[in-house]
Amino acid sequence: MRKTLLTLALGLATTAAFAAGEHGGSHSSMSNADVDRTIRVEAGDMWFDSEKLNIAPGETIKFEIVNTGNVEHEFVIGDAEAQEAHRKMMQEMGGSHGGGGGHGGHGGHDMAEGEHGGSMPSVTIAPGDTAELVWTAPQNVDGLQYACNIPGHYEAGMYGNIDLQG
C-alpha cells in the first residue's frame, strides 16, 4: 500500500509537470469536485479492459486502475513517440521490477517526453492493488495512448487509444 501511495504521488507529480505544456494534465491539488468523471480501467494479465477511451478536450478524468492480474503493471499516458521512448528505456533497464533499482514507480529514471514536450503522467499498480491518476485531457493533440510499457506488456496488447472528442 505504501508503494502504491508513493507511486501515486510520483504519478501526480509527473502529471502536474505534464500540465505545464500544451498537453494539459493533472493538478495534484484537485479535489473530487474538480473531476468531471471517473473512468475505471482493469489491468489483467497482459490486457486492459478497454481498447479506446472517449474523452472530451479539457475534461478532467480520475482514472481508477485496478490490477486484477498476477504481475505489476503501469498506466502511462502519452503520444506514440513518448510511449515508444519509454518502452525502450524500460527494456534497457532490464525489466527488473519491485526492488534493487527496478521499475518501482519510475523511481530511478525519468519519464520520456513526447513530441509536444512535458512528462508523461503515470502510475504503477502492484497485483491486487488499485491506483488513481487524475488527468486533464489536452486541447488539439492527436495520437494519445495509455499503455503499460513494462517489457513485453505493450507487445502483448496492453495499450489503448485516447480519442479526444469535442
C-alpha positions as CSV (number, residue, x, y, z in Angstrom):
1,M,0.0,0.0,0.0
2,R,2.8,2.4,0.9
3,K,4.5,1.7,-2.5
4,T,1.2,2.4,-4.3
5,L,0.8,5.7,-2.4
6,L,4.3,6.7,-3.3
7,T,3.7,5.7,-6.9
8,L,0.5,7.7,-6.9
9,A,2.4,10.8,-5.6
10,L,5.1,10.4,-8.2
11,G,2.5,9.9,-10.9
12,L,0.6,13.0,-9.8
13,A,3.9,15.0,-9.7
14,T,4.7,14.0,-13.3
15,T,1.1,14.7,-14.3
16,A,1.4,18.2,-12.9
17,A,4.6,18.7,-14.9
18,F,2.7,17.4,-18.0
19,A,0.2,20.2,-17.4
20,A,2.9,22.9,-17.9
21,G,3.0,22.1,-21.6
22,E,0.2,22.2,-24.2
23,H,-0.9,18.7,-23.3
24,G,-2.9,19.5,-20.2
25,G,-2.5,17.3,-17.2
26,S,-3.4,16.7,-13.6
27,H,-3.1,19.0,-10.7
28,S,-2.3,17.2,-7.5
29,S,-4.3,19.8,-5.6
30,M,-7.5,18.9,-7.4
31,S,-10.4,17.8,-5.3
32,N,-13.1,15.4,-6.3
33,A,-15.2,18.4,-7.1
34,D,-12.8,19.3,-9.9
35,V,-13.1,15.9,-11.5
36,D,-15.6,15.7,-14.4
37,R,-15.9,11.9,-14.3
38,T,-14.2,8.7,-13.1
39,I,-13.1,6.0,-15.5
40,R,-12.4,2.6,-14.1
41,V,-9.8,0.6,-16.1
42,E,-9.0,-3.0,-15.3
43,A,-5.5,-4.3,-15.9
44,G,-5.3,-8.0,-16.1
45,D,-2.6,-10.5,-17.2
46,M,-1.4,-8.6,-20.3
47,W,-4.6,-6.7,-21.1
48,F,-6.6,-3.6,-20.3
49,D,-10.4,-4.0,-20.4
50,S,-10.8,-1.1,-22.9
51,E,-9.1,-0.6,-26.2
52,K,-10.3,3.0,-26.6
53,L,-11.4,5.8,-24.2
54,N,-13.5,8.7,-25.5
55,I,-12.7,11.9,-23.6
56,A,-13.6,15.5,-24.3
57,P,-10.7,18.0,-24.6
58,G,-10.4,19.8,-21.3
59,E,-12.3,17.1,-19.4
60,T,-10.7,16.2,-16.0
61,I,-10.7,12.4,-15.5
62,K,-10.0,10.4,-12.4
63,F,-8.7,7.1,-13.6
64,E,-9.1,4.2,-11.2
65,I,-6.8,1.5,-12.4
66,V,-7.4,-1.9,-10.8
67,N,-4.7,-4.6,-11.3
68,T,-6.5,-7.9,-11.3
69,G,-3.5,-9.7,-12.8
70,N,-0.6,-11.5,-11.2
71,V,2.2,-9.1,-12.1
72,E,2.9,-5.4,-11.7
73,H,1.6,-3.1,-14.4
74,E,1.8,0.6,-15.2
75,F,-0.7,3.0,-16.7
76,V,1.1,5.7,-18.7
77,I,-0.5,8.4,-20.9
78,G,1.4,9.9,-23.8
79,D,1.7,10.2,-27.5
80,A,3.0,7.2,-29.5
81,E,6.6,8.6,-29.8
82,A,6.8,9.1,-26.0
83,Q,5.4,5.7,-25.3
84,E,8.0,4.1,-27.6
85,A,10.8,6.0,-26.0
86,H,9.6,5.0,-22.5
87,R,9.3,1.3,-23.7
88,K,12.9,1.4,-24.9
89,M,14.1,2.9,-21.7
90,M,12.3,0.2,-19.7
91,Q,13.9,-2.5,-21.9
92,E,17.3,-1.0,-21.3
93,M,16.7,-1.2,-17.6
94,G,16.4,-4.9,-17.9
95,G,12.8,-5.2,-16.9
96,S,13.6,-5.5,-13.2
97,H,10.7,-4.7,-11.0
98,G,9.9,-4.3,-7.4
99,G,13.3,-3.6,-5.9
100,G,17.0,-3.3,-6.4
101,G,16.8,-0.4,-8.9
102,G,13.9,-1.8,-10.8
103,H,10.8,0.0,-12.1
104,G,9.3,0.8,-8.7
105,G,7.0,3.6,-9.8
106,H,9.5,5.0,-12.2
107,G,12.0,5.7,-9.4
108,G,15.5,6.0,-10.7
109,H,14.6,7.1,-14.2
110,D,12.8,10.0,-15.9
111,M,9.7,9.5,-18.0
112,A,10.2,10.1,-21.7
113,E,8.9,13.3,-23.3
114,G,6.5,13.3,-26.2
115,E,6.9,15.5,-29.3
116,H,4.9,18.2,-27.6
117,G,7.1,18.2,-24.5
118,G,6.2,17.5,-20.9
119,S,6.4,14.5,-18.7
120,M,4.0,11.6,-19.1
121,P,1.5,11.0,-16.3
122,S,1.8,7.5,-14.9
123,V,1.1,5.2,-12.0
124,T,2.5,1.7,-11.3
125,I,0.0,-0.8,-9.8
126,A,1.0,-3.9,-7.9
127,P,-1.0,-7.1,-8.3
128,G,-4.3,-6.8,-6.4
129,D,-3.9,-3.1,-5.9
130,T,-5.8,-0.1,-7.2
131,A,-4.2,3.2,-8.1
132,E,-5.7,6.6,-9.1
133,L,-4.5,9.1,-11.6
134,V,-6.2,12.5,-12.2
135,W,-5.6,13.9,-15.7
136,T,-7.0,16.7,-17.7
137,A,-7.3,16.0,-21.4
138,P,-5.3,18.4,-23.6
139,Q,-6.7,20.5,-26.4
140,N,-5.8,19.8,-30.0
141,V,-3.5,16.8,-29.5
142,D,-3.9,13.6,-31.6
143,G,-2.4,10.2,-31.1
144,L,-2.6,9.9,-27.3
145,Q,-2.4,6.4,-25.8
146,Y,-2.5,4.8,-22.5
147,A,-0.1,1.8,-22.1
148,C,1.9,-0.5,-19.9
149,N,5.5,-0.3,-21.0
150,I,6.9,-2.9,-18.7
151,P,8.9,-5.1,-21.1
152,G,6.7,-7.4,-23.1
153,H,3.4,-6.0,-21.8
154,Y,2.8,-3.5,-24.6
155,E,3.7,-6.1,-27.2
156,A,1.1,-8.4,-25.6
157,G,-1.6,-5.8,-26.1
158,M,-1.5,-3.7,-23.0
159,Y,-2.4,-0.3,-24.6
160,G,-5.3,1.6,-25.9
161,N,-6.1,4.9,-27.7
162,I,-7.5,8.1,-26.1
163,D,-9.9,9.6,-28.6
164,L,-10.3,13.3,-27.8
165,Q,-13.8,14.3,-29.0
166,G,-15.1,17.8,-28.7
